[in-house]
């Protein structure tokens, strides 16, 4: 049983990795999800600083 779970986990990870951009596009279609994603990423200091430096040059 443990072996079956591991095999399914590996295949699941592979599927998600190989389709990551399709999954991201489906998730970010919603305006609400896009806004939450941007808010979340802007709270990360490195990303927020880089974005703001590029936006106001």
C-alpha positions as CSV (number, residue, x, y, z in Angstrom):
1,X,0.0,0.0,0.0
2,X,2.8,2.4,0.8
3,X,4.4,1.7,-2.5
4,X,1.2,2.5,-4.4
5,X,0.9,5.8,-2.6
6,X,4.5,6.7,-3.5
7,X,4.0,5.8,-7.1
8,X,0.8,7.9,-7.2
9,X,2.6,10.8,-5.5
10,X,5.4,10.7,-8.0
11,X,3.0,10.6,-11.0
12,X,1.0,13.5,-9.4
13,X,4.0,15.6,-8.9
14,X,5.2,14.9,-12.5
15,X,1.7,15.8,-13.9
16,X,1.6,19.1,-11.9
17,X,5.2,20.0,-12.9
18,X,4.6,19.2,-16.6
19,X,1.3,21.2,-16.7
20,X,2.3,24.0,-14.3
21,X,1.7,26.8,-16.8
22,X,-1.7,25.5,-17.8
23,X,-2.7,25.2,-14.2
24,X,-1.4,28.7,-13.4
25,X,-3.4,30.1,-16.3
26,X,-6.6,28.5,-15.2
27,X,-6.1,29.7,-11.6
28,X,-5.2,33.3,-12.6
29,X,-8.1,33.7,-15.0
30,X,-10.2,35.0,-12.2
31,X,-9.7,38.7,-11.4
32,X,-10.0,38.0,-7.6
33,X,-7.3,35.3,-7.8
34,X,-4.9,37.6,-9.8
35,X,-5.3,40.3,-7.2
36,X,-4.7,38.0,-4.3
37,X,-1.6,36.5,-6.1
38,X,-0.2,40.0,-6.7
39,X,-0.8,41.0,-3.1
40,X,0.9,37.9,-1.9
41,X,4.0,38.3,-4.1
42,X,4.3,42.0,-3.2
43,X,4.6,41.1,0.5
44,X,7.8,39.2,-0.3
45,X,10.5,41.9,0.2
46,X,12.9,40.9,-2.6
47,X,10.1,40.7,-5.3
48,X,8.4,43.9,-4.1
49,X,11.6,45.9,-4.1
50,X,12.6,44.7,-7.6
51,X,9.2,45.4,-9.0
52,X,9.0,48.9,-7.6
53,X,12.5,49.8,-8.7
54,X,11.7,48.7,-12.3
55,X,8.3,50.4,-12.3
56,X,9.6,53.9,-11.3
57,X,12.8,54.2,-13.3
